[in-house]
């Protein structure tokens, strides 16, 4: 009973009444009709669903078998959604995914993420109690197969820097999750993006779906802002865009 209830909580959280409208209002600055969005770490597919409501086609990438079954059911009649069962990393191959059956939101391929969470305030009770082997693909390979994305959402629980290491082009916009238990991963991601193109950045804490900074900033300022956050801020998403207007509040 434990795993179904955990999945049910995720569905209730990410498909809560009114959240669809708020998510669409926020993401419409990044995607529009006829464009392509990558949902990397698709989980229960709320971002994929938003991409489609905005008129964009979508690629949902998710390695967890139970979540894959849910995604295939949710989008079973939508030919504009492609679903890939894989991890996204620096190079093709195979990696071990550590599952948290009590909280599938935080499955991870990063041992460092699990170690950072161990004993950290706010992460009490989290247990990664299963492991599965998963194929690994790259953002470059996905773009070669499915097309160049206009927006990439990246949420892979401490594996974000690995995923961005497999990206050699500068998409128009993207987001990556950060946590206060692994600020160094965010710094790596920012450095990688700064090397790829003249990005400007903003951030959204938690699931607020609003920008925290009054104006876009460069990578160094974004890194310093994350470093200054209290531990209790816990997590959020950094948004990067080649067009600063897209990350303006």
C-alpha positions as CSV (number, residue, x, y, z in Angstrom):
1,X,0.0,0.0,0.0
2,X,2.9,2.3,0.6
3,X,4.0,2.9,-3.0
4,X,0.5,3.5,-4.4
5,X,-0.2,6.1,-1.7
6,X,3.1,7.9,-2.4
7,X,2.2,8.1,-6.1
8,X,-1.2,9.3,-5.2
9,X,0.3,12.1,-3.2
10,X,2.4,13.2,-6.1
11,X,-0.6,13.2,-8.4
12,X,-2.7,15.2,-5.9
13,X,0.1,17.7,-5.4
14,X,1.0,18.3,-9.1
15,X,-2.6,18.2,-10.4
16,X,-4.1,20.2,-7.6
17,X,-7.1,22.4,-8.5
18,X,-6.0,25.7,-10.1
19,X,-2.4,24.6,-10.5
20,X,-2.8,24.0,-14.2
21,X,-3.7,27.6,-14.9
22,X,-0.8,28.9,-12.7
23,X,1.7,26.6,-14.4
24,X,0.5,27.6,-17.9
25,X,0.7,31.3,-17.1
26,X,4.3,30.8,-15.9
27,X,5.5,28.6,-18.7
28,X,3.9,30.5,-21.6
29,X,7.0,32.8,-21.6
30,X,9.1,29.8,-22.6
31,X,6.9,27.8,-25.1
32,X,4.2,28.4,-27.6
33,X,2.3,26.7,-30.4
34,X,4.3,24.5,-32.7
35,X,7.4,24.6,-30.5
36,X,9.1,21.7,-28.7
37,X,9.6,21.2,-25.0
38,X,11.8,18.6,-23.3
39,X,10.5,17.4,-19.8
40,X,13.5,15.6,-18.4
41,X,12.6,13.9,-15.2
42,X,8.9,14.0,-16.1
43,X,7.6,12.4,-12.9
44,X,3.8,12.5,-13.1
45,X,3.8,14.6,-16.3
46,X,2.4,17.9,-15.1
47,X,5.0,19.9,-17.1
48,X,4.4,17.8,-20.2
49,X,0.7,18.4,-19.9
50,X,1.3,22.1,-19.6
51,X,3.5,22.1,-22.7
52,X,0.6,20.5,-24.6
53,X,-1.9,23.0,-23.3
54,X,0.3,25.7,-24.6
55,X,0.3,24.2,-28.1
56,X,3.8,22.8,-28.0
57,X,4.9,19.2,-28.7
58,X,6.6,17.4,-25.8
59,X,9.2,14.8,-25.1
60,X,8.8,13.3,-21.6
61,X,11.9,11.4,-20.3
62,X,11.4,9.4,-17.1
63,X,13.3,6.3,-15.9
64,X,11.0,5.0,-13.1
65,X,8.9,2.1,-14.3
66,X,5.7,3.0,-12.4
67,X,5.8,6.6,-13.5
68,X,6.4,5.5,-17.1
69,X,3.2,3.4,-16.9
70,X,1.3,6.5,-15.6
71,X,2.8,8.7,-18.4
72,X,1.9,6.3,-21.1
73,X,-1.7,6.1,-19.8
74,X,-2.1,9.9,-19.4
75,X,-0.8,10.6,-22.9
76,X,-2.0,7.5,-24.6
77,X,-4.1,9.4,-27.1
78,X,-1.7,12.2,-27.8
79,X,0.6,11.7,-30.7
80,X,2.3,15.0,-30.0
81,X,3.9,13.5,-26.8
82,X,6.9,11.2,-27.1
83,X,7.9,9.2,-24.0
84,X,11.5,7.9,-23.4
85,X,12.5,5.5,-20.7
86,X,16.0,6.6,-19.7
87,X,18.2,8.6,-17.5
88,X,19.9,11.7,-19.0
89,X,23.6,12.0,-18.4
90,X,26.9,13.0,-19.7
91,X,27.4,10.1,-22.1
92,X,25.3,7.1,-23.3
93,X,25.5,4.0,-21.3
94,X,23.9,2.6,-18.2
95,X,23.6,3.8,-14.6
96,X,21.9,2.8,-11.3
97,X,18.8,4.6,-10.3
98,X,18.1,4.7,-6.6
99,X,14.4,4.6,-5.9
100,X,12.6,6.1,-2.9
101,X,9.4,4.1,-2.8
102,X,7.9,6.3,-0.1
103,X,8.6,9.5,-2.2
104,X,9.1,8.8,-5.9
105,X,9.7,12.5,-6.5
106,X,13.3,12.1,-5.3
107,X,14.6,9.1,-7.2
108,X,18.2,9.8,-8.1
109,X,21.2,8.4,-10.0
110,X,23.5,10.5,-7.8
111,X,25.0,8.8,-4.8
112,X,26.2,12.3,-3.7
113,X,22.6,13.5,-3.5
114,X,21.7,10.6,-1.2
115,X,24.7,11.3,1.0
116,X,23.9,15.0,1.2
117,X,20.3,14.3,2.2
118,X,21.4,11.9,4.9
119,X,20.7,13.6,8.2
120,X,20.0,17.0,6.6
121,X,17.2,19.0,8.2
122,X,14.0,18.7,6.2
123,X,15.1,15.4,4.7
124,X,14.4,13.3,7.7
125,X,12.9,9.9,7.0
126,X,13.9,9.7,3.3
127,X,15.0,6.2,2.4
128,X,16.3,5.1,-1.0
129,X,15.4,1.5,-0.6
130,X,15.6,0.0,-4.1
131,X,18.0,0.1,-7.1
132,X,17.4,-0.5,-10.8
133,X,19.7,-0.4,-13.8
134,X,18.6,2.2,-16.4
135,X,19.9,3.1,-19.9
136,X,21.5,6.6,-20.1
137,X,21.0,8.9,-23.0
138,X,22.1,12.5,-23.5
139,X,20.4,15.8,-24.3
140,X,22.4,15.9,-27.5
141,X,21.1,12.4,-28.5
142,X,17.5,13.3,-27.7
143,X,17.7,16.5,-29.8
144,X,19.2,14.6,-32.7
145,X,16.3,12.1,-32.5
146,X,13.4,14.3,-31.6
147,X,14.4,17.8,-32.7
148,X,16.0,20.8,-31.1
149,X,14.0,21.9,-28.1
150,X,12.9,25.5,-27.5
151,X,12.8,24.8,-23.8
152,X,14.2,22.1,-21.6
153,X,12.9,21.4,-18.0
154,X,15.6,19.5,-16.1
155,X,14.7,17.9,-12.7
156,X,16.8,14.9,-11.9
157,X,17.6,15.1,-8.2
158,X,21.3,16.0,-8.0
159,X,22.1,14.7,-11.5
160,X,21.6,18.0,-13.3
161,X,25.3,18.8,-13.9
162,X,25.8,15.3,-15.4
163,X,22.8,15.9,-17.7
164,X,24.1,19.3,-18.8
165,X,27.5,17.8,-19.5
166,X,25.8,15.9,-22.3
167,X,24.5,19.2,-23.9
168,X,26.7,20.8,-26.6
169,X,24.3,23.4,-28.0
170,X,22.5,26.4,-26.4
171,X,18.7,26.0,-26.3
172,X,16.7,29.1,-26.3
173,X,15.7,28.6,-22.6
174,X,15.9,25.9,-20.0
175,X,15.4,25.3,-16.3
176,X,17.2,23.1,-13.8
177,X,16.3,22.2,-10.2
178,X,18.7,23.2,-7.3
179,X,18.7,22.2,-3.7
180,X,20.3,23.8,-0.7
181,X,21.9,20.5,0.3
182,X,23.9,20.6,-3.0
183,X,24.6,24.2,-3.9
184,X,27.8,23.1,-5.7
185,X,25.7,21.2,-8.3
186,X,23.9,24.4,-9.1
187,X,27.3,26.2,-9.4
188,X,28.4,23.5,-11.9
189,X,25.2,23.9,-13.9
190,X,25.6,27.7,-14.1
191,X,29.2,27.4,-15.2
192,X,28.2,24.9,-17.9
193,X,25.4,27.2,-19.2
194,X,27.6,30.3,-19.2
195,X,30.1,28.4,-21.3
196,X,27.3,27.4,-23.8
197,X,25.9,30.9,-24.4
198,X,25.1,34.4,-23.1
199,X,22.3,33.3,-20.8
200,X,20.6,35.4,-18.2
201,X,19.0,33.8,-15.2
202,X,16.2,34.0,-12.6
203,X,14.9,31.5,-10.1
204,X,11.7,30.3,-8.6
205,X,11.7,28.9,-5.1
206,X,9.8,25.6,-4.4
207,X,6.6,25.4,-6.5
208,X,5.8,29.2,-6.2
209,X,5.8,29.5,-10.1
210,X,7.0,33.1,-9.7
211,X,10.5,34.7,-10.1
212,X,12.4,35.5,-6.9
213,X,14.7,38.1,-8.4
214,X,13.5,41.5,-9.6
215,X,15.6,41.3,-12.8
216,X,17.6,38.7,-14.8
217,X,21.2,38.2,-13.6
218,X,24.4,36.7,-14.9
219,X,25.6,33.3,-13.8
220,X,28.0,34.5,-11.1
221,X,25.2,36.6,-9.4
222,X,22.8,33.6,-9.7
223,X,25.4,31.4,-8.0
224,X,25.9,34.0,-5.2
225,X,22.1,34.3,-4.7
226,X,21.8,30.5,-4.3
227,X,24.7,30.5,-1.8
228,X,23.0,33.1,0.3
229,X,19.8,31.2,0.7
230,X,18.9,29.8,4.1
231,X,19.0,26.0,4.3
232,X,15.2,26.0,4.9
233,X,14.6,27.3,1.3
234,X,15.3,23.7,0.4
235,X,14.9,23.8,-3.4
236,X,13.8,25.7,-6.4
237,X,14.4,26.0,-10.1
238,X,16.9,28.2,-12.0
239,X,15.6,29.5,-15.3
240,X,18.1,30.4,-18.1
241,X,17.2,32.2,-21.3
242,X,19.2,33.7,-24.2
243,X,16.4,36.3,-24.3
244,X,16.5,38.2,-20.9
245,X,12.8,39.3,-21.3
246,X,11.7,35.7,-20.8
247,X,13.2,35.7,-17.3
248,X,11.9,39.1,-16.3
249,X,9.2,39.0,-13.6
